Amino acid sequence: MSETTANLGATADLGAALGTLLRSYTEMVGPKLDGFPHGARGYQTLAEVVEGRPPSQAVLAAKLGIDRTMMTYLIDDLVEAGLVERQPNPHDRRQRQIVATARGLEAIATLCGQVAEAEEAALSTLDQHERYVFRRLLNKAAGNGPLHTAEACAIVTEALEV
């Protein structure tokens, strides 16, 4: 055991710390997403659609770690809510892309600020620099880039203002 780990004592239990943080996150963010199709999963899916080039359902499912069958139902519900549409992929006619609608862009722009505030509250024991470092390290440890960022929210907000 390293000296750093030994000095941490009981707080070195990563699973317990992540569980506590996840519960806090859920308590803070969950109410902001009440009524949104599939809650946090639907929000993360729509945020991913808005951030990148229009992906297919399979790409979204793989990136977000959602079963492909479940992703079909999730996208169906986002389509029914008028937040996304399935459009033919101009580069591969066998595939459909998931594209945010104007209503979807407005919804994500509104929710971005609310979710960001709730996330900041969930991380309120950290100062601003610590939150930045924590987010970067968490994304690195998870093996991916950020799925949702304040920068993405700003891009959507600017696009809606034009």
C-alpha positions in Angstrom: 0.0 0.0 0.0 1.4 3.4 -0.9 2.0 6.1 1.7 -0.7 8.2 0.0 -3.3 5.4 0.2 -2.4 4.6 3.8 -2.8 8.3 4.8 -6.3 8.3 3.2 -7.5 5.6 5.6 -11.2 4.9 5.2 -11.7 7.5 2.5 -9.6 5.4 0.1 -12.6 3.2 -0.7 -13.3 4.3 -4.2 -16.5 2.4 -4.5 -18.0 4.0 -1.3 -16.9 7.5 -2.4 -18.3 7.0 -5.9 -21.5 5.6 -4.5 -21.9 8.6 -2.1 -21.2 11.1 -4.9 -23.6 9.3 -7.3 -26.4 9.5 -4.7 -25.7 13.2 -4.2 -25.6 13.7 -8.0 -28.9 11.9 -8.4 -30.6 13.9 -5.7 -29.4 17.2 -7.2 -29.8 16.5 -11.0 -32.7 14.1 -10.9 -35.4 16.7 -10.2 -34.1 18.9 -13.0 -34.9 16.0 -15.4 -38.3 15.0 -14.1 -40.6 14.6 -17.0 -37.8 14.4 -19.6 -38.1 11.2 -21.6 -35.9 8.6 -19.8 -34.6 11.2 -17.4 -30.8 11.4 -17.2 -30.3 8.7 -20.0 -32.5 10.7 -22.3 -30.8 13.9 -21.5 -27.3 12.4 -22.0 -28.5 11.0 -25.3 -29.9 14.3 -26.6 -26.7 16.1 -25.4 -24.6 13.6 -27.3 -26.7 14.1 -30.4 -26.4 17.8 -30.2 -22.6 17.8 -29.5 -21.4 15.7 -32.4 -22.1 14.9 -36.0 -25.4 13.1 -36.2 -24.8 9.6 -35.0 -26.7 6.4 -35.6 -28.5 4.6 -32.8 -25.8 2.0 -32.7 -23.0 4.6 -32.2 -25.1 6.3 -29.5 -25.7 3.0 -27.7 -22.0 2.1 -27.8 -20.8 5.5 -26.7 -23.3 5.8 -23.8 -23.1 2.2 -22.7 -26.8 1.6 -23.4 -28.1 -1.8 -24.7 -29.0 -1.4 -28.5 -32.5 -2.6 -27.9 -33.1 -0.2 -25.1 -31.6 2.6 -27.2 -34.3 1.9 -29.8 -37.0 2.6 -27.2 -35.2 5.6 -25.9 -34.9 7.2 -29.4 -38.5 6.3 -30.1 -39.6 8.2 -27.0 -37.3 11.2 -27.9 -38.9 11.2 -31.4 -42.4 11.0 -30.0 -41.6 14.0 -27.7 -40.4 15.9 -30.8 -36.8 16.3 -29.6 -35.0 14.3 -32.3 -35.7 12.8 -35.7 -34.3 9.8 -37.6 -33.0 11.0 -41.0 -31.4 9.0 -43.8 -27.6 9.1 -43.6 -26.4 10.8 -46.8 -23.2 8.7 -46.7 -24.8 5.3 -46.0 -28.4 4.8 -47.1 -28.7 1.6 -44.9 -28.4 3.8 -41.8 -30.4 6.5 -40.2 -28.9 9.4 -38.3 -30.3 10.8 -35.1 -30.7 14.6 -35.4 -31.9 17.1 -32.8 -35.0 19.1 -33.8 -35.4 22.8 -33.0 -37.5 21.7 -29.9 -34.7 19.4 -28.9 -32.1 22.2 -29.2 -34.3 24.4 -27.1 -34.8 21.7 -24.5 -31.1 21.0 -24.1 -30.2 24.7 -23.9 -32.7 25.1 -21.1 -31.6 22.0 -19.3 -27.9 22.6 -19.7 -27.9 25.4 -17.3 -30.1 23.7 -14.8 -28.0 20.5 -14.9 -24.8 22.4 -14.6 -26.1 24.2 -11.5 -27.1 20.9 -9.9 -23.8 19.3 -10.8 -22.0 22.3 -9.2 -24.1 21.8 -6.0 -23.3 18.1 -6.0 -19.6 19.0 -6.1 -19.9 21.9 -3.7 -17.3 20.6 -1.3 -14.7 21.2 -3.9 -13.4 24.6 -5.0 -13.7 25.7 -8.6 -10.2 24.5 -9.6 -10.7 21.1 -7.8 -14.0 20.6 -9.6 -12.3 21.2 -12.9 -9.5 18.8 -12.1 -11.9 16.2 -10.7 -14.0 16.3 -13.9 -10.9 15.9 -16.1 -9.6 13.0 -14.1 -13.0 11.3 -13.8 -13.4 11.4 -17.6 -9.8 10.2 -18.1 -10.4 7.3 -15.6 -13.6 6.4 -17.4 -11.7 6.2 -20.6 -13.6 8.7 -22.6 -14.0 12.4 -23.3 -16.7 14.4 -21.6 -20.2 13.4 -22.6 -21.6 16.8 -21.7 -19.7 20.0 -21.1 -20.4 23.6 -20.3 -18.8 24.4 -23.7 -21.4 22.2 -25.5 -24.1 24.1 -23.7 -22.6 27.4 -24.7 -22.5 26.2 -28.4 -26.1 25.2 -28.3 -27.2 28.5 -26.7 -25.2 30.6 -29.2 -26.7 28.6 -32.1 -30.2 29.2 -30.9 -29.6 33.0 -30.6 -28.5 33.3 -34.3 
